[in-house]
């Protein structure tokens, strides 16, 4: 693997969620779904990144969990359509 996505870390060869960063990612998703722009969603969540970086973050399948990346059992899965 060449890059560990924001909000994850590797310890002893296993992937773990970094809660502080994961909270920001969840807030970005919630902000965007509630109607904020991509940039405003990240800025309000305390993670000011560019419009294109937010779009890439929201499109990453690792944030909904899969066989490699863990997810919290209570984490909501959002369907995001870009305007």
SVG drawing of the C-alpha trace seen along z (x, -y; Angstrom):
<svg xmlns="http://www.w3.org/2000/svg" viewBox="-29 -27 33 35">
<polyline fill="none" stroke="black" stroke-width="0.4" points="0.0,0.0 1.5,-3.3 -0.7,-5.7 -2.7,-5.5 -5.9,-7.5 -6.4,-10.4 -7.9,-9.1 -6.2,-5.7 -2.8,-4.5 -0.8,-1.3 0.3,0.4 2.0,3.8 0.8,4.3 -2.8,3.6 -5.0,0.7 -6.6,-1.3 -9.0,-4.3 -7.5,-7.5 -10.6,-8.9 -9.7,-12.6 -9.2,-12.5 -12.2,-10.2 -14.4,-12.7 -13.4,-15.3 -14.1,-13.0 -17.5,-12.2 -18.3,-15.9 -17.2,-16.7 -19.6,-14.0 -22.4,-15.3 -21.8,-18.9 -21.8,-18.2 -25.0,-16.0 -26.7,-18.8 -26.1,-21.2 -22.7,-22.9 -20.3,-23.4 -17.3,-21.1 -14.9,-23.7 -17.2,-24.9 -17.8,-21.4 -14.2,-20.8 -13.5,-24.3 -16.4,-24.0 -15.1,-20.5 -11.7,-22.0 -9.9,-20.5 -9.5,-23.3 -8.5,-21.7 -9.2,-22.6 -12.4,-21.9 -10.8,-19.1 -9.3,-17.4 -12.6,-17.4 -14.3,-15.8 -11.6,-13.1 -12.0,-12.5 -15.7,-12.0 -15.3,-9.6 -12.9,-7.2 -14.6,-3.9 -12.3,-3.3 -14.4,-5.7 -17.5,-3.4 -15.4,-0.4 -14.5,2.7 -12.6,5.9 -9.3,4.0 -10.3,0.7 -12.3,0.9 -15.4,-1.1 -17.4,-1.7 -20.5,0.5 -22.6,-2.6 -21.1,-4.7 -23.7,-5.8 -23.0,-5.3 -23.8,-8.3 -24.6,-8.4 -22.9,-11.5 -23.7,-13.0 -21.6,-16.0 -23.2,-19.2"/>
</svg>
